[in-house]
């Protein structure tokens, strides 16, 4: 879930040209997890129940934070996109006013 939430944030803030790079890295994530598990086979079992609960609570809060961050990123992208389109239209209108030619 954390990986999915993290990748969702990356997708919002990444240009279209870079999305295949994210997909390629994500396709390799199972190899990273398998490698980590083989190098640290008892890692998760060495925690006391109290520490395990603390870790679970932290990870749950981190997941919530990533989801909120994605929503905020999406809002910024929407606002920036609208502002960019409006600026382009203003430039087109100014060019049309100066030259009398339509950009299209």
C-alpha positions in Angstrom: 0.0 0.0 0.0 2.8 2.4 0.8 4.5 1.7 -2.5 1.3 2.2 -4.4 0.6 5.5 -2.6 4.2 6.7 -3.2 4.0 5.8 -6.9 0.7 7.6 -7.1 2.3 10.8 -5.8 5.2 10.4 -8.3 2.7 9.9 -11.2 1.0 13.2 -10.4 4.2 15.2 -10.3 6.0 13.5 -13.2 5.9 14.5 -16.9 4.3 12.0 -19.3 7.7 11.3 -20.8 9.0 10.0 -17.5 6.1 7.7 -16.6 7.6 4.7 -18.4 10.7 5.0 -16.1 8.4 4.8 -13.1 6.7 1.8 -14.6 10.0 0.1 -15.3 11.2 0.6 -11.8 7.9 -0.5 -10.3 8.2 -3.7 -12.4 11.5 -4.5 -10.6 10.1 -3.8 -7.1 9.3 -7.5 -6.5 13.0 -8.3 -7.0 14.0 -5.7 -4.4 11.5 -7.0 -1.9 12.6 -10.6 -2.5 16.3 -9.6 -2.1 15.5 -7.7 1.1 13.5 -10.6 2.5 16.3 -13.1 1.8 18.9 -10.8 3.5 16.8 -10.1 6.5 14.6 -13.2 7.1 14.0 -12.6 10.8 13.8 -8.8 10.7 10.0 -8.4 11.2 9.9 -11.2 13.8 12.6 -9.6 16.1 10.2 -6.8 17.1 8.3 -6.9 20.4 4.5 -6.7 20.1 4.6 -3.2 21.4 7.2 -2.0 18.9 5.4 -3.9 16.1 2.2 -2.0 17.0 4.1 1.3 17.0 5.6 0.5 13.6 2.1 -0.5 12.3 0.6 2.8 13.6 3.5 4.8 12.1 3.1 3.1 8.7 -0.7 3.6 8.7 -0.2 7.3 9.5 2.4 7.6 6.8 0.0 6.0 4.3 -2.7 8.6 5.2 -0.1 11.4 4.8 0.9 10.1 1.3 -2.7 10.0 0.2 -3.3 13.6 1.4 -0.1 14.7 -0.3 -1.3 13.2 -3.6 -4.6 15.1 -3.3 -2.7 18.3 -2.7 -0.4 17.7 -5.6 -3.3 17.1 -7.9 -4.9 20.3 -6.8 -1.6 22.2 -7.5 -1.3 20.6 -10.9 -4.9 21.5 -11.8 -4.4 25.1 -10.7 -1.1 25.4 -12.5 -2.5 23.9 -15.7 -5.4 26.3 -15.7 -3.0 29.2 -15.2 -0.8 28.0 -18.0 -3.7 27.7 -20.4 -4.9 31.2 -19.5 -1.4 32.6 -20.0 -1.1 30.9 -23.4 -4.5 32.3 -24.4 -3.4 35.8 -23.4 -0.2 35.5 -25.5 -2.3 34.3 -28.4 -4.7 37.2 -28.0 -1.8 39.7 -27.8 -0.2 38.2 -30.9 -3.5 38.4 -32.7 -4.0 42.0 -31.6 -0.5 42.9 -32.8 -0.4 41.1 -36.1 -4.0 40.4 -37.0 -3.1 36.8 -37.6 -4.7 33.8 -35.9 -2.2 31.4 -34.3 -4.1 28.4 -35.9 
